[in-house]
Amino acid sequence: MGFSVSAATVIIVTGLVLMAGVMSTVAFQALDDMKDAALDTSDSELARARTRIEILNASYTPTRVYLNVTNSGETTLDTAFVDVLLNGTIATEDVVKARVSGLASEVWGVHEVMSLEVGYTKANNWTRIVVITENGVSGSKLMK
């Protein structure tokens, strides 16, 4: 074996060591990312399991629908991320007023009642109402 074979072997071994170092860094980063994703998923699942809402009552006029919804779970919610469906149509953009325990607030605490006033002209006694929270938990009710 000449010098060129030994030099080639050193170059190949050096390349393999460098490649192993890079691959181990990538592998550890991927495992760390997967662990973080699993923790995020478990946190959101826990929040979803601890969230419950109930539509207490609903009424309507020719131009408005009025809702009272209670946060009966164990999670504080954000009113800015609550969606309203009336007869299967998203009416979130038509919410005129949202109040929590009579105050304009974005924090919907546990056991507090949120009052919603929604601009809607097609309401009747058979209007189906669905209120959806930020983590996907919903409550539903017929108008009557």
N, C-alpha and C positions, 0 to 999 in steps of 0.2 A: 504494500500500500504506500502510495506516494503522498506527498504533501497535499495535493489537490483533493484526494479522497478524504483526508482528515479535515481539511478546511470545509469541504462540502458537508460533512457530517456535523461539524460545529455550527454551520449556518442553519442547517435543517433543525437541529436540536434547539437552537436559540429561537428560531421561528415558532416551533411547537410550544416552547415555554411562554413566549409572548402571546400566542394565540390562546393558550390555556388561561393566562391571566385576564385577557380581555373577555373571554367566554364566561369565566367565573364571575366577573363583575356584572355582566349582563344577566346571568342566571340569578344572582342574588338580588339584583334590582327588580327583576320580573317577579320573584317570590315575594319581595316586600310589597310590590304593587298589588299582587293578588291578596295578600293579607289585609292591606288597607281596604280593598274593595269588599272583602268579606265582612270586615268590621262595619263599613258604611251600610252594607245591606242589612246586617243584623240590627243596627241602630234604627234604620227606617222601618224594619219589620216590627221592632219593639214599639216604636211610636204608633204605627198603624194598629197594633194589637191593643194599645192603651187609649185609642181614640174612639169615641162614640158621640154621635149627635142625634138629636131628636127634634123634629119639627113639631112644636107645641100646637100652633094654630096658624091658620091662613085665612085671609079674607080678600075681597076684591071690590073695586069700583070699576066703572067703565074704562078708566085709563091706568089704573094702578093695581098691583098685587102687593099685599102686606103679609109678611112672614115673621114669626117669632120662632127662633131656633135656639135650643139650649145645648151647651157643650157638656154632655153628661159623662165624658171620659175622664182621663187622668192627664191629658196633654194640653198645654196651652197652645192655641192656634193663632194664625195670622189672618185677619179678615181680608187682607188684600189678595189672598190666594184661595178664596172661597168662590166656587162656581155655582151658578143657579141655572137649572134647566126647567122650562115650563113647556109641557106637552112635547118633550123631546127636543126643544129648540134652546140653544144656549142663550141665556138672557143676562149673562154676567155684565156685559157692557151697558145694559139698560138699568142697572141698579142706581137708583137716584140717591138713596140714603142708606147708610149702614151704621147702626149704633150698637154699642155693647153696653148693656145696663144703663141705657139712656144717654150715654156719652159717645161722641165721635172718637173712636179708638180703633187702632189696628191690632190690638192685643185682645184676644178672646180667651179669657181665663176659664178655668175649670168651674163648672156650675153657673156660669154667667149666660145670660140670654142675649142673643144678637137679634136685633130687629132690622129687617130689610124692607125697603120700599122699592119695588121694581116697576118700571114703566112697561105696561103690557095691556093691549086692548082686546085680546081674544079670550080672556078668562071667563070661565063659567063654573058651575058646580062640579064638573067632571075634569077640570084641569089637573093634570098630574104634575106634581112639584117634586124636584130632586135637588138637594143641596149637597155639594161635594166639597170635602175639605182638601187641604194642601197635600195630604198624604193618601188621598184616594178613598177615604171612608165617606160613605154617603148616607143620607136619610131621605126618605120619600114619604109622600102623603098625597091623597086626593084632596081637592079643595074643600069638598063638603064635609 
